Amino acid sequence: MEVGKAAGKADAVLQLLNVRGAVPKELEQIIRAQRDLEILSDWHLTAAGAESVDAFLAKTGIQISDRR
């Protein structure tokens, strides 16, 4: 059940980010791999307030190798 909730939260984060720009594959993989619901909830709120994918990355501290 928790895996299903995590997948749903990850989808919600990615939906918000896709509105703000192209989501790099590496970032999508990081978000989909996260299973901690609290972290995903934080990322969801951050994505909702972020002006861009780069702003989301800066606010969360997530490091990716390629921002394309």
N, CA, C and O atoms as a CHARMM CRD file, in Angstrom:
* protein
*
  272
    1    1 MET  N      0.82500  -1.20200   0.00000 PROA 1      0.00000
    2    1 MET  CA     0.00000   0.00000   0.00000 PROA 1      0.00000
    3    1 MET  C      0.86400   1.25900   0.00000 PROA 1      0.00000
    4    1 MET  O      0.57000   2.21500  -0.71700 PROA 1      0.00000
    5    2 GLU  N      1.93300   1.25900   0.80600 PROA 2      0.00000
    6    2 GLU  CA     2.81300   2.43200   0.85900 PROA 2      0.00000
    7    2 GLU  C      3.47400   2.70200  -0.49200 PROA 2      0.00000
    8    2 GLU  O      3.66200   3.85700  -0.87300 PROA 2      0.00000
    9    3 VAL  N      3.82600   1.63600  -1.21500 PROA 3      0.00000
   10    3 VAL  CA     4.45200   1.79900  -2.52500 PROA 3      0.00000
   11    3 VAL  C      3.48000   2.48700  -3.47100 PROA 3      0.00000
   12    3 VAL  O      3.88300   3.35000  -4.25200 PROA 3      0.00000
   13    4 GLY  N      2.21600   2.12000  -3.41100 PROA 4      0.00000
   14    4 GLY  CA     1.20000   2.75700  -4.24300 PROA 4      0.00000
   15    4 GLY  C      1.03100   4.22700  -3.91100 PROA 4      0.00000
   16    4 GLY  O      0.89600   5.05800  -4.80900 PROA 4      0.00000
   17    5 LYS  N      1.03800   4.55300  -2.62600 PROA 5      0.00000
   18    5 LYS  CA     0.93900   5.95300  -2.20600 PROA 5      0.00000
   19    5 LYS  C      2.15100   6.73700  -2.67900 PROA 5      0.00000
   20    5 LYS  O      2.01900   7.86700  -3.15000 PROA 5      0.00000
   21    6 ALA  N      3.32200   6.14700  -2.55500 PROA 6      0.00000
   22    6 ALA  CA     4.55100   6.81800  -2.99200 PROA 6      0.00000
   23    6 ALA  C      4.51700   7.05700  -4.49500 PROA 6      0.00000
   24    6 ALA  O      4.90700   8.12700  -4.96300 PROA 6      0.00000
   25    7 ALA  N      4.05900   6.07800  -5.24500 PROA 7      0.00000
   26    7 ALA  CA     3.97800   6.23500  -6.70200 PROA 7      0.00000
   27    7 ALA  C      3.00900   7.35100  -7.06800 PROA 7      0.00000
   28    7 ALA  O      3.27100   8.12600  -7.98700 PROA 7      0.00000
   29    8 GLY  N      1.89400   7.43500  -6.35600 PROA 8      0.00000
   30    8 GLY  CA     0.92400   8.50200  -6.59900 PROA 8      0.00000
   31    8 GLY  C      1.49200   9.87300  -6.28300 PROA 8      0.00000
   32    8 GLY  O      1.28000  10.82500  -7.03400 PROA 8      0.00000
   33    9 LYS  N      2.20900   9.97800  -5.18100 PROA 9      0.00000
   34    9 LYS  CA     2.85000  11.24800  -4.81000 PROA 9      0.00000
   35    9 LYS  C      3.90300  11.63700  -5.84000 PROA 9      0.00000
   36    9 LYS  O      3.99500  12.79900  -6.23500 PROA 9      0.00000
   37   10 ALA  N      4.69300  10.66400  -6.27100 PROA 10     0.00000
   38   10 ALA  CA     5.72000  10.93100  -7.28400 PROA 10     0.00000
   39   10 ALA  C      5.07500  11.44300  -8.56500 PROA 10     0.00000
   40   10 ALA  O      5.57300  12.38700  -9.17700 PROA 10     0.00000
   41   11 ASP  N      3.97100  10.82700  -8.97100 PROA 11     0.00000
   42   11 ASP  CA     3.25200  11.28600 -10.16500 PROA 11     0.00000
   43   11 ASP  C      2.78800  12.72800 -10.00300 PROA 11     0.00000
   44   11 ASP  O      2.88000  13.52300 -10.93800 PROA 11     0.00000
   45   12 ALA  N      2.29000  13.06300  -8.81900 PROA 12     0.00000
   46   12 ALA  CA     1.81100  14.42300  -8.57100 PROA 12     0.00000
   47   12 ALA  C      2.95300  15.43800  -8.66000 PROA 12     0.00000
   48   12 ALA  O      2.78700  16.51500  -9.23300 PROA 12     0.00000
   49   13 VAL  N      4.10100  15.09500  -8.09900 PROA 13     0.00000
   50   13 VAL  CA     5.27500  15.97500  -8.17700 PROA 13     0.00000
   51   13 VAL  C      5.66300  16.18000  -9.63700 PROA 13     0.00000
   52   13 VAL  O      5.90500  17.30700 -10.06800 PROA 13     0.00000
   53   14 LEU  N      5.72000  15.10000 -10.38700 PROA 14     0.00000
   54   14 LEU  CA     6.12900  15.18300 -11.78900 PROA 14     0.00000
   55   14 LEU  C      5.12200  15.96100 -12.63500 PROA 14     0.00000
   56   14 LEU  O      5.51400  16.67200 -13.56100 PROA 14     0.00000
   57   15 GLN  N      3.84100  15.83500 -12.33100 PROA 15     0.00000
   58   15 GLN  CA     2.83300  16.61500 -13.05700 PROA 15     0.00000
   59   15 GLN  C      3.06300  18.10500 -12.85700 PROA 15     0.00000
   60   15 GLN  O      3.01800  18.87900 -13.81300 PROA 15     0.00000
   61   16 LEU  N      3.30700  18.50400 -11.62600 PROA 16     0.00000
   62   16 LEU  CA     3.56700  19.92000 -11.35000 PROA 16     0.00000
   63   16 LEU  C      4.83300  20.39400 -12.04900 PROA 16     0.00000
   64   16 LEU  O      4.85400  21.48100 -12.62600 PROA 16     0.00000
   65   17 LEU  N      5.87200  19.59900 -12.00300 PROA 17     0.00000
   66   17 LEU  CA     7.13500  19.99500 -12.62400 PROA 17     0.00000
   67   17 LEU  C      7.02100  20.07500 -14.14100 PROA 17     0.00000
   68   17 LEU  O      7.62400  20.95400 -14.75600 PROA 17     0.00000
   69   18 ASN  N      6.26700  19.18000 -14.74700 PROA 18     0.00000
   70   18 ASN  CA     6.10800  19.20000 -16.20200 PROA 18     0.00000
   71   18 ASN  C      5.44800  20.48000 -16.69600 PROA 18     0.00000
   72   18 ASN  O      5.68700  20.90400 -17.82700 PROA 18     0.00000
   73   19 VAL  N      4.62600  21.09300 -15.86600 PROA 19     0.00000
   74   19 VAL  CA     4.01500  22.37500 -16.22000 PROA 19     0.00000
   75   19 VAL  C      5.07400  23.48100 -16.23500 PROA 19     0.00000
   76   19 VAL  O      4.92400  24.47900 -16.94000 PROA 19     0.00000
   77   20 ARG  N      6.12900  23.30100 -15.46500 PROA 20     0.00000
   78   20 ARG  CA     7.16500  24.32300 -15.31200 PROA 20     0.00000
   79   20 ARG  C      8.34000  24.13800 -16.26900 PROA 20     0.00000
   80   20 ARG  O      9.25200  24.96500 -16.30200 PROA 20     0.00000
   81   21 GLY  N      8.32100  23.07100 -17.03600 PROA 21     0.00000
   82   21 GLY  CA     9.38900  22.84200 -18.00300 PROA 21     0.00000
   83   21 GLY  C      9.68700  21.36400 -18.16000 PROA 21     0.00000
   84   21 GLY  O      9.09300  20.51200 -17.50000 PROA 21     0.00000
   85   22 ALA  N     10.61800  21.08800 -19.04600 PROA 22     0.00000
   86   22 ALA  CA    11.00800  19.69600 -19.29200 PROA 22     0.00000
   87   22 ALA  C     11.70200  19.12700 -18.05800 PROA 22     0.00000
   88   22 ALA  O     12.60700  19.74400 -17.49700 PROA 22     0.00000
   89   23 VAL  N     11.26600  17.95600 -17.65200 PROA 23     0.00000
   90   23 VAL  CA    11.85900  17.28400 -16.49400 PROA 23     0.00000
   91   23 VAL  C     12.93500  16.32300 -16.99800 PROA 23     0.00000
   92   23 VAL  O     12.63400  15.38300 -17.73300 PROA 23     0.00000
   93   24 PRO  N     14.18800  16.55700 -16.60200 PROA 24     0.00000
   94   24 PRO  CA    15.25500  15.63800 -17.02000 PROA 24     0.00000
   95   24 PRO  C     14.96100  14.20900 -16.56000 PROA 24     0.00000
   96   24 PRO  O     14.41600  13.99200 -15.47800 PROA 24     0.00000
   97   25 LYS  N     15.32800  13.25000 -17.39000 PROA 25     0.00000
   98   25 LYS  CA    15.07600  11.83700 -17.08900 PROA 25     0.00000
   99   25 LYS  C     15.68100  11.43700 -15.73900 PROA 25     0.00000
  100   25 LYS  O     15.07600  10.68200 -14.97800 PROA 25     0.00000
  101   26 GLU  N     16.87600  11.95100 -15.45300 PROA 26     0.00000
  102   26 GLU  CA    17.52800  11.61500 -14.18000 PROA 26     0.00000
  103   26 GLU  C     16.69700  12.09100 -12.99000 PROA 26     0.00000
  104   26 GLU  O     16.58000  11.38100 -11.99100 PROA 26     0.00000
  105   27 LEU  N     16.12300  13.28300 -13.09200 PROA 27     0.00000
  106   27 LEU  CA    15.28400  13.80400 -12.01400 PROA 27     0.00000
  107   27 LEU  C     14.02000  12.96400 -11.88200 PROA 27     0.00000
  108   27 LEU  O     13.60100  12.64500 -10.77000 PROA 27     0.00000
  109   28 GLU  N     13.41900  12.60800 -12.99400 PROA 28     0.00000
  110   28 GLU  CA    12.23100  11.75100 -12.95000 PROA 28     0.00000
  111   28 GLU  C     12.54400  10.43400 -12.24200 PROA 28     0.00000
  112   28 GLU  O     11.74800   9.95900 -11.43200 PROA 28     0.00000
  113   29 GLN  N     13.68500   9.85300 -12.54400 PROA 29     0.00000
  114   29 GLN  CA    14.07800   8.58900 -11.91300 PROA 29     0.00000
  115   29 GLN  C     14.28000   8.75200 -10.40800 PROA 29     0.00000
  116   29 GLN  O     13.89600   7.88100  -9.62800 PROA 29     0.00000
  117   30 ILE  N     14.88300   9.86700 -10.00600 PROA 30     0.00000
  118   30 ILE  CA    15.09600  10.13000  -8.57400 PROA 30     0.00000
  119   30 ILE  C     13.75700  10.25500  -7.86000 PROA 30     0.00000
  120   30 ILE  O     13.56100   9.68300  -6.78800 PROA 30     0.00000
  121   31 ILE  N     12.84100  11.00200  -8.45700 PROA 31     0.00000
  122   31 ILE  CA    11.52500  11.20900  -7.84100 PROA 31     0.00000
  123   31 ILE  C     10.76500   9.88800  -7.76300 PROA 31     0.00000
  124   31 ILE  O     10.17700   9.57600  -6.72700 PROA 31     0.00000
  125   32 ARG  N     10.77000   9.11600  -8.83400 PROA 32     0.00000
  126   32 ARG  CA    10.03800   7.83800  -8.84800 PROA 32     0.00000
  127   32 ARG  C     10.65500   6.80500  -7.89500 PROA 32     0.00000
  128   32 ARG  O      9.95000   5.91800  -7.41400 PROA 32     0.00000
  129   33 ALA  N     11.94200   6.90800  -7.62100 PROA 33     0.00000
  130   33 ALA  CA    12.61100   5.96100  -6.72300 PROA 33     0.00000
  131   33 ALA  C     12.38600   6.28400  -5.24700 PROA 33     0.00000
  132   33 ALA  O     12.60100   5.42900  -4.38800 PROA 33     0.00000
  133   34 GLN  N     11.95700   7.50400  -4.94500 PROA 34     0.00000
  134   34 GLN  CA    11.76100   7.92200  -3.55400 PROA 34     0.00000
  135   34 GLN  C     10.54000   7.21300  -2.96900 PROA 34     0.00000
  136   34 GLN  O      9.47100   7.22000  -3.57900 PROA 34     0.00000
  137   35 ARG  N     10.68800   6.61400  -1.81600 PROA 35     0.00000
  138   35 ARG  CA     9.59200   5.89500  -1.15800 PROA 35     0.00000
  139   35 ARG  C      9.14400   6.55500   0.14700 PROA 35     0.00000
  140   35 ARG  O      8.13500   6.15200   0.72700 PROA 35     0.00000
  141   36 ASP  N      9.87100   7.54900   0.60600 PROA 36     0.00000
  142   36 ASP  CA     9.52900   8.24200   1.84900 PROA 36     0.00000
  143   36 ASP  C      8.40600   9.24300   1.55400 PROA 36     0.00000
  144   36 ASP  O      8.60700  10.22200   0.83500 PROA 36     0.00000
  145   37 LEU  N      7.23000   8.98400   2.11700 PROA 37     0.00000
  146   37 LEU  CA     6.07100   9.82900   1.83200 PROA 37     0.00000
  147   37 LEU  C      6.24900  11.25900   2.32700 PROA 37     0.00000
  148   37 LEU  O      5.73200  12.19500   1.71600 PROA 37     0.00000
  149   38 GLU  N      6.96900  11.43400   3.42000 PROA 38     0.00000
  150   38 GLU  CA     7.20500  12.78200   3.93900 PROA 38     0.00000
  151   38 GLU  C      8.07000  13.59000   2.97000 PROA 38     0.00000
  152   38 GLU  O      7.78500  14.75700   2.70400 PROA 38     0.00000
  153   39 ILE  N      9.10700  12.97700   2.45400 PROA 39     0.00000
  154   39 ILE  CA     9.96400  13.65500   1.47600 PROA 39     0.00000
  155   39 ILE  C      9.16000  13.97300   0.22000 PROA 39     0.00000
  156   39 ILE  O      9.25200  15.08000  -0.31100 PROA 39     0.00000
  157   40 LEU  N      8.37800  13.01800  -0.25300 PROA 40     0.00000
  158   40 LEU  CA     7.56200  13.25800  -1.44300 PROA 40     0.00000
  159   40 LEU  C      6.55300  14.38100  -1.21200 PROA 40     0.00000
  160   40 LEU  O      6.29900  15.17900  -2.11400 PROA 40     0.00000
  161   41 SER  N      5.97900  14.44700  -0.01800 PROA 41     0.00000
  162   41 SER  CA     5.05300  15.53900   0.30400 PROA 41     0.00000
  163   41 SER  C      5.77200  16.88100   0.28600 PROA 41     0.00000
  164   41 SER  O      5.24300  17.86800  -0.22600 PROA 41     0.00000
  165   42 ASP  N      6.97300  16.91500   0.84400 PROA 42     0.00000
  166   42 ASP  CA     7.77400  18.14500   0.81200 PROA 42     0.00000
  167   42 ASP  C      8.08400  18.54100  -0.62300 PROA 42     0.00000
  168   42 ASP  O      7.97100  19.71200  -0.98400 PROA 42     0.00000
  169   43 TRP  N      8.47600  17.56900  -1.44400 PROA 43     0.00000
  170   43 TRP  CA     8.78300  17.85400  -2.84500 PROA 43     0.00000
  171   43 TRP  C      7.54300  18.34900  -3.58200 PROA 43     0.00000
  172   43 TRP  O      7.63900  19.21000  -4.45700 PROA 43     0.00000
  173   44 HSD  N      6.37800  17.80400  -3.22700 PROA 44     0.00000
  174   44 HSD  CA     5.13000  18.23200  -3.86400 PROA 44     0.00000
  175   44 HSD  C      4.86500  19.70600  -3.56400 PROA 44     0.00000
  176   44 HSD  O      4.53600  20.47800  -4.46600 PROA 44     0.00000
  177   45 LEU  N      5.00500  20.08700  -2.32000 PROA 45     0.00000
  178   45 LEU  CA     4.81000  21.49300  -1.94800 PROA 45     0.00000
  179   45 LEU  C      5.84800  22.39000  -2.61200 PROA 45     0.00000
  180   45 LEU  O      5.52600  23.48800  -3.06600 PROA 45     0.00000
  181   46 THR  N      7.07600  21.92700  -2.66800 PROA 46     0.00000
  182   46 THR  CA     8.14100  22.69700  -3.31400 PROA 46     0.00000
  183   46 THR  C      7.85900  22.84400  -4.80200 PROA 46     0.00000
  184   46 THR  O      8.03300  23.92900  -5.35800 PROA 46     0.00000
  185   47 ALA  N      7.43100  21.77800  -5.44900 PROA 47     0.00000
  186   47 ALA  CA     7.10800  21.83100  -6.87700 PROA 47     0.00000
  187   47 ALA  C      5.95200  22.79300  -7.13600 PROA 47     0.00000
  188   47 ALA  O      5.94100  23.50200  -8.14300 PROA 47     0.00000
  189   48 ALA  N      4.98400  22.81500  -6.23000 PROA 48     0.00000
  190   48 ALA  CA     3.83600  23.70800  -6.39600 PROA 48     0.00000
  191   48 ALA  C      4.25400  25.17300  -6.35100 PROA 48     0.00000
  192   48 ALA  O      3.65600  26.01100  -7.02600 PROA 48     0.00000
  193   49 GLY  N      5.26900  25.48100  -5.56400 PROA 49     0.00000
  194   49 GLY  CA     5.71200  26.86400  -5.42800 PROA 49     0.00000
  195   49 GLY  C      6.87600  27.25800  -6.31200 PROA 49     0.00000
  196   49 GLY  O      7.24500  28.43100  -6.37300 PROA 49     0.00000
  197   50 ALA  N      7.45400  26.29000  -6.99500 PROA 50     0.00000
  198   50 ALA  CA     8.63600  26.57300  -7.82200 PROA 50     0.00000
  199   50 ALA  C      8.22900  27.20400  -9.14900 PROA 50     0.00000
  200   50 ALA  O      7.21400  26.84000  -9.74400 PROA 50     0.00000
  201   51 GLU  N      9.03900  28.15300  -9.59600 PROA 51     0.00000
  202   51 GLU  CA     8.77200  28.81100 -10.87500 PROA 51     0.00000
  203   51 GLU  C      9.30300  28.00300 -12.05000 PROA 51     0.00000
  204   51 GLU  O      8.88500  28.21200 -13.18900 PROA 51     0.00000
  205   52 SER  N     10.22300  27.08000 -11.78000 PROA 52     0.00000
  206   52 SER  CA    10.84100  26.28900 -12.84500 PROA 52     0.00000
  207   52 SER  C     11.40300  25.00000 -12.25500 PROA 52     0.00000
  208   52 SER  O     11.47300  24.82700 -11.03800 PROA 52     0.00000
  209   53 VAL  N     11.79700  24.11000 -13.14600 PROA 53     0.00000
  210   53 VAL  CA    12.44200  22.87500 -12.69800 PROA 53     0.00000
  211   53 VAL  C     13.76400  23.20500 -12.00700 PROA 53     0.00000
  212   53 VAL  O     14.10500  22.59700 -10.99300 PROA 53     0.00000
  213   54 ASP  N     14.50500  24.16700 -12.55600 PROA 54     0.00000
  214   54 ASP  CA    15.77100  24.57100 -11.92300 PROA 54     0.00000
  215   54 ASP  C     15.53500  25.12000 -10.51900 PROA 54     0.00000
  216   54 ASP  O     16.31900  24.84900  -9.61000 PROA 54     0.00000
  217   55 ALA  N     14.46000  25.89000 -10.33600 PROA 55     0.00000
  218   55 ALA  CA    14.14100  26.41600  -9.00500 PROA 55     0.00000
  219   55 ALA  C     13.81200  25.27100  -8.04600 PROA 55     0.00000
  220   55 ALA  O     14.20600  25.30200  -6.88100 PROA 55     0.00000
  221   56 PHE  N     13.09500  24.27000  -8.53500 PROA 56     0.00000
  222   56 PHE  CA    12.79200  23.09000  -7.71700 PROA 56     0.00000
  223   56 PHE  C     14.07600  22.39900  -7.28100 PROA 56     0.00000
  224   56 PHE  O     14.23200  22.04400  -6.11300 PROA 56     0.00000
  225   57 LEU  N     14.99600  22.21000  -8.22600 PROA 57     0.00000
  226   57 LEU  CA    16.27600  21.56800  -7.90800 PROA 57     0.00000
  227   57 LEU  C     17.04100  22.37300  -6.85900 PROA 57     0.00000
  228   57 LEU  O     17.60000  21.80700  -5.92000 PROA 57     0.00000
  229   58 ALA  N     17.06200  23.68000  -7.02100 PROA 58     0.00000
  230   58 ALA  CA    17.78700  24.53400  -6.08000 PROA 58     0.00000
  231   58 ALA  C     17.17300  24.46300  -4.68300 PROA 58     0.00000
  232   58 ALA  O     17.89500  24.40900  -3.68800 PROA 58     0.00000
  233   59 LYS  N     15.84200  24.46200  -4.61000 PROA 59     0.00000
  234   59 LYS  CA    15.16400  24.45600  -3.31100 PROA 59     0.00000
  235   59 LYS  C     15.25500  23.10600  -2.60400 PROA 59     0.00000
  236   59 LYS  O     15.29900  23.04900  -1.37500 PROA 59     0.00000
  237   60 THR  N     15.28300  22.02600  -3.37100 PROA 60     0.00000
  238   60 THR  CA    15.32700  20.69600  -2.74900 PROA 60     0.00000
  239   60 THR  C     16.74800  20.20800  -2.51100 PROA 60     0.00000
  240   60 THR  O     16.97300  19.32900  -1.68000 PROA 60     0.00000
  241   61 GLY  N     17.70300  20.77300  -3.23500 PROA 61     0.00000
  242   61 GLY  CA    19.08000  20.31900  -3.11700 PROA 61     0.00000
  243   61 GLY  C     19.36600  19.03700  -3.88300 PROA 61     0.00000
  244   61 GLY  O     20.43600  18.44700  -3.73700 PROA 61     0.00000
  245   62 ILE  N     18.41400  18.60800  -4.69700 PROA 62     0.00000
  246   62 ILE  CA    18.62600  17.40700  -5.51100 PROA 62     0.00000
  247   62 ILE  C     19.69400  17.72200  -6.55200 PROA 62     0.00000
  248   62 ILE  O     19.63000  18.74400  -7.23600 PROA 62     0.00000
  249   63 GLN  N     20.66400  16.83800  -6.66100 PROA 63     0.00000
  250   63 GLN  CA    21.76200  17.00700  -7.61500 PROA 63     0.00000
  251   63 GLN  C     21.56900  16.05400  -8.78700 PROA 63     0.00000
  252   63 GLN  O     21.39600  14.85000  -8.60300 PROA 63     0.00000
  253   64 ILE  N     21.60000  16.61000  -9.98900 PROA 64     0.00000
  254   64 ILE  CA    21.57500  15.76800 -11.17900 PROA 64     0.00000
  255   64 ILE  C     22.73700  16.17800 -12.06600 PROA 64     0.00000
  256   64 ILE  O     23.24500  17.29500 -11.96800 PROA 64     0.00000
  257   65 SER  N     23.14900  15.27100 -12.92500 PROA 65     0.00000
  258   65 SER  CA    24.32700  15.54700 -13.75200 PROA 65     0.00000
  259   65 SER  C     24.00200  16.37800 -14.98100 PROA 65     0.00000
  260   65 SER  O     24.87800  17.06700 -15.50400 PROA 65     0.00000
  261   66 ASP  N     22.75500  16.32900 -15.45500 PROA 66     0.00000
  262   66 ASP  CA    22.39600  17.03400 -16.68300 PROA 66     0.00000
  263   66 ASP  C     21.02200  17.66400 -16.51300 PROA 66     0.00000
  264   66 ASP  O     20.04700  16.96900 -16.22900 PROA 66     0.00000
  265   67 ARG  N     20.94500  18.96600 -16.68300 PROA 67     0.00000
  266   67 ARG  CA    19.66200  19.65200 -16.50400 PROA 67     0.00000
  267   67 ARG  C     18.88900  19.83200 -17.80600 PROA 67     0.00000
  268   67 ARG  O     17.94700  20.62200 -17.86500 PROA 67     0.00000
  269   68 ARG  N     19.28200  19.10600 -18.84700 PROA 68     0.00000
  270   68 ARG  CA    18.54300  19.21900 -20.11200 PROA 68     0.00000
  271   68 ARG  C     17.28000  18.41300 -20.07300 PROA 68     0.00000
  272   68 ARG  O     16.53200  18.38900 -21.05100 PROA 68     0.00000
